[in-house]
Amino acid sequence: MQLAAIVEALPLSFDQEAIPEIEVAGGYCSDLLSDVMAKAAAKSIWVTNQIHPNVIAVASLIDAAAVIIAGGIKPEEHTLNKSREVGIPLFATDLTAFEVVGRLYELGVRGIIRSA
């Protein structure tokens, strides 16, 4: 599924001009960075409540399609700057992580785990 279709379907805020054309392969939800590094597959959309710049470092490491910060939490300015710098789309939403994952699932995005 294209990232743009997800953005159109969910109430997400995005602070950049254009949404990149990215094919989302699946999804992953976790707030534990080491868990995401070990298990999230490339081109996954990652749902988290973490807001610090390490989120973007991990997203870049796993080649995430995008990051959604859930729960009405706003990312730190340094996190936003880092996302722009490395080209990882960073979204925020007032939906809870549970709601975001449910809606992604309804859209056809399935959880995938990196194979060892």
C-alpha positions in Angstrom: 0.0 0.0 0.0 1.3 3.5 -0.8 2.1 5.8 2.1 0.0 8.5 0.6 -3.1 6.3 0.8 -2.5 5.7 4.5 -2.1 9.4 5.1 -5.3 10.1 3.3 -7.2 7.5 5.4 -5.9 8.4 8.8 -5.9 11.6 10.8 -2.1 12.3 10.7 -0.2 15.5 10.9 2.9 16.0 8.8 5.1 19.0 8.8 6.7 18.7 5.4 5.7 19.8 2.0 5.1 16.5 0.2 4.5 12.9 1.1 7.1 10.7 -0.5 6.0 8.0 -2.8 6.8 4.9 -0.7 5.3 1.5 -0.8 4.6 0.3 2.7 5.3 -3.4 3.1 3.8 -3.9 6.5 3.7 -2.5 10.0 5.3 -2.8 13.4 4.2 -1.3 16.8 6.6 -1.0 19.8 8.1 1.6 22.1 11.2 -0.5 22.8 13.9 0.6 20.4 15.9 -2.7 20.7 12.7 -4.6 19.9 12.2 -2.6 16.7 15.8 -2.9 15.7 15.6 -6.7 16.1 12.2 -7.4 14.6 10.8 -4.6 12.4 11.1 -5.4 8.7 12.3 -2.9 6.1 9.6 -0.6 4.6 7.4 -1.1 7.6 5.4 1.8 9.0 6.4 2.0 12.7 3.8 3.1 15.3 5.2 4.3 18.6 4.8 6.8 21.5 8.5 7.7 21.6 9.3 11.2 20.6 13.1 11.6 20.9 15.6 11.6 18.0 16.7 8.0 18.6 13.4 7.0 17.0 14.6 8.4 13.7 18.0 6.8 14.1 16.3 3.4 14.6 13.8 4.0 11.7 16.8 4.8 9.4 18.7 1.7 10.6 15.7 -0.6 9.7 14.8 1.4 6.6 11.3 2.1 7.8 8.8 3.5 5.4 7.6 6.0 8.0 7.0 6.6 11.7 3.7 7.4 13.4 3.8 8.9 16.8 0.5 8.1 18.5 -1.4 9.3 21.5 -1.4 13.0 20.8 2.2 13.3 21.7 4.2 15.8 19.7 7.7 14.9 18.6 10.7 17.0 19.8 11.9 19.6 17.4 15.3 17.8 17.1 13.4 14.7 16.1 11.5 16.6 13.4 14.7 18.0 12.1 16.4 14.6 12.1 13.5 13.1 10.2 13.8 15.8 7.5 17.6 15.3 7.3 17.5 11.5 6.8 14.3 11.4 4.8 12.1 9.3 7.1 8.5 10.6 7.1 7.4 11.4 10.6 3.7 11.7 11.4 1.8 12.4 14.6 -1.8 11.6 15.5 -4.2 12.0 18.4 -5.3 8.4 17.9 -3.9 5.9 20.4 -1.4 3.3 19.2 -4.0 0.7 19.5 -6.4 2.6 17.2 -3.7 3.4 14.7 -2.7 -0.3 14.4 -6.4 -1.3 14.1 -7.0 1.2 11.3 -3.8 0.2 9.5 -5.0 -3.4 9.7 -8.4 -2.4 8.2 -6.5 -0.7 5.3 -4.7 -4.0 4.6 -1.4 -3.3 6.3 -0.2 -6.4 8.1 2.4 -6.9 10.8 5.6 -8.3 9.4 8.7 -9.4 11.3 12.2 -9.3 9.9 13.4 -12.8 9.1 16.6 -13.8 10.8 
